[in-house]
Amino acid sequence: MLEQVQPEYKIDETLVKVKLQARNWEDVLKKMGTILLEQGYVRDTYIKGLIDREKEFPTGIATHNMGVAIPHTEASHVIKTTVAVAVLEKSVSFSLMGSDEGSVDVDIVFMLAVNNPDKHLLFLQKLMGILQKEEVLLGIKNAAYPKAIAEILDKEF
């Protein structure tokens, strides 16, 4: 049984974006990283850390009828643990996780900011559990408002 994520990790709806417009995966990371920076969750090194890590260790995952990505970087770039979520207006291509080739068109991005390396694996495991639930992903993808997505994720975390 997985340890429950602490209530302090409640999803902040200001970090949830619906119909985010982005040209490519790097644009998504810059836009969402900027929101995390402006809200005080991450250091100014976070966006570069994200992009560098995504180039080396891609995070695109094909699930059910949609693609998702879970970009993240080292704890040293993070001030306060959280998850930012973007539902993209149009899918963007991310390289597949664990593959040297191949990509997936991503509709939902779960951007992790975890300041404690010991909690990083727990967060990833919890998120991977959510990715197994097609009805949850569809609820997130089809939600009209950030608050609705935050409420869905709060129930899952």
VENVEN-V327680 format. One record per residue. N is the residue number from 1. RES is the residue in one small letter. SS is DSSP state (H for helix, E for strand, C for the rest). PHI is phi in whole degrees, 0 to 359 (none if undefined). Layout:
# VENVEN-V327680
N | RES | SS | PHI
N | RES | SS | PHI
This chain:
# VENVEN-V327680
1 | m | C | none
2 | l | C | 284
3 | e | C | 297
4 | q | C | 288
5 | v | C | 291
6 | q | C | 296
7 | p | H | 302
8 | e | H | 297
9 | y | H | 264
10 | k | C | 307
11 | i | C | 291
12 | d | C | 273
13 | e | H | 296
14 | t | H | 289
15 | l | H | 260
16 | v | E | 249
17 | k | E | 238
18 | v | E | 254
19 | k | E | 59
20 | l | E | 294
21 | q | C | 267
22 | a | C | 212
23 | r | C | 281
24 | n | C | 199
25 | w | H | 299
26 | e | H | 294
27 | d | H | 297
28 | v | H | 300
29 | l | H | 297
30 | k | H | 294
31 | k | H | 294
32 | m | H | 289
33 | g | H | 298
34 | t | H | 296
35 | i | H | 298
36 | l | H | 299
37 | l | H | 295
38 | e | H | 297
39 | q | C | 273
40 | g | C | 83
41 | y | C | 274
42 | v | E | 226
43 | r | C | 275
44 | d | C | 290
45 | t | C | 270
46 | y | H | 299
47 | i | H | 298
48 | k | H | 297
49 | g | H | 300
50 | l | H | 299
51 | i | H | 297
52 | d | H | 300
53 | r | H | 291
54 | e | H | 297
55 | k | H | 294
56 | e | H | 273
57 | f | C | 231
58 | p | C | 300
59 | t | C | 236
60 | g | E | 288
61 | i | E | 225
62 | a | E | 271
63 | t | E | 231
64 | h | C | 45
65 | n | C | 253
66 | m | E | 207
67 | g | E | 257
68 | v | E | 229
69 | a | E | 224
70 | i | C | 231
71 | p | C | 297
72 | h | C | 200
73 | t | C | 211
74 | e | C | 295
75 | a | H | 299
76 | s | H | 298
77 | h | H | 268
78 | v | E | 246
79 | i | C | 267
80 | k | C | 223
81 | t | C | 291
82 | t | E | 194
83 | v | E | 229
84 | a | E | 256
85 | v | E | 232
86 | a | E | 235
87 | v | E | 259
88 | l | E | 278
89 | e | E | 297
90 | k | E | 229
91 | s | E | 304
92 | v | E | 235
93 | s | E | 277
94 | f | E | 241
95 | s | E | 292
96 | l | E | 289
97 | m | C | 297
98 | g | C | 71
99 | s | C | 225
100 | d | C | 278
101 | e | C | 217
102 | g | C | 99
103 | s | E | 215
104 | v | E | 221
105 | d | E | 280
106 | v | E | 263
107 | d | E | 254
108 | i | E | 233
109 | v | E | 241
110 | f | E | 253
111 | m | E | 263
112 | l | E | 272
113 | a | E | 227
114 | v | C | 239
115 | n | C | 269
116 | n | C | 240
117 | p | H | 304
118 | d | H | 291
119 | k | H | 266
120 | h | H | 300
121 | l | H | 296
122 | l | H | 301
123 | f | H | 299
124 | l | H | 297
125 | q | H | 297
126 | k | H | 297
127 | l | H | 295
128 | m | H | 297
129 | g | H | 297
130 | i | H | 296
131 | l | H | 294
132 | q | C | 282
133 | k | C | 258
134 | e | H | 303
135 | e | H | 294
136 | v | H | 291
137 | l | H | 298
138 | l | H | 296
139 | g | H | 299
140 | i | H | 293
141 | k | H | 299
142 | n | H | 266
143 | a | C | 294
144 | a | C | 271
145 | y | C | 227
146 | p | H | 305
147 | k | H | 300
148 | a | H | 296
149 | i | H | 293
150 | a | H | 301
151 | e | H | 295
152 | i | H | 300
153 | l | H | 290
154 | d | H | 300
155 | k | H | 294
156 | e | H | 281
157 | f | C | 277
